[in-house]
Amino acid sequence: MKTIGLIGGMSWESTGEYYRIINTTIRNQLGGLHSAKCVLYSVDFHEVEKCQSNGDWDTIAHTLSQAAMCLEKAGADFVAICSNTIHKVADEIQNHISVPIVHIADVTAEQIISSSFSRVGILGTRFTLEEDFYINRLISKGIQVVIPEREDREKIDRIIFDELCLGIIRPESKETYLEVINKLTTKGAQAVILGCTEIGLLVNQGDVKVPLFDTCYIHAYQAAMLALV
């Protein structure tokens, strides 16, 4: 079994889900008392989020590159960054290590394509939805992406940072997300990407008819399966 390297803490609410999903997958695949071989480097999200708000992505890239190098030295065979937004600096981090980064957008795109969808909606932070590092990666794979309107993007972002990252789950926020999902489907989205690793804590497939692609689950599951190859 390969050793998984995780860069987490962004937020730790979803990082905990990564650990659960990875180990559940390993146990389901191997049975008995099997669990994953993994190394976690958890950062202080307060410091990272402050840099995000100030547009200081160079500091984020440096901090997380150091984390990735620590994971490689600890024996990680590959690295998964437990956040969609932080993939803005994934290429810079990759330049500092020799083991591969499993890109969250790539494994999500593979699932979308294998499900024969070509036009999807997406929910996520304002960074993920309004900058090109994530959306363009999906588009390059032939996937059309429908983005929420500005007002809805602001609501989505606020709920992520002010509630979900703090472990706060509110019914009214869930309704807000479901309304946005409905708007995306009326614009022709065949499915919707939960493009922030915390969103699955609030919304799940049982809440809607349209297919959902939970990036937290997909990323963690694929990391576990890669460890078994």
Buried (B, 14 or more C-beta within 10 A) or exposed (E): BBBBBBBBBBBBBBBBBBBEBBBBBBBEEEEEEBBBBBBBBBBEBEEBBEBBEEEEBEBBBBBBBBBBBBBBEEEBBBBBBBBBBBBBBBEBBBEBBEBEBBBBBBBBBEBBBEEEBEBBBBBBBBBBBBEEBBBEBBEEBEBBBBBBEEEBBEBBBEBBBEBBBEEEEEEEBBEBBBEBBBBBBEEEBBBBBBBBBBBBBBBBBEBBEBBBBBBBBBBBBBBBBBBEE
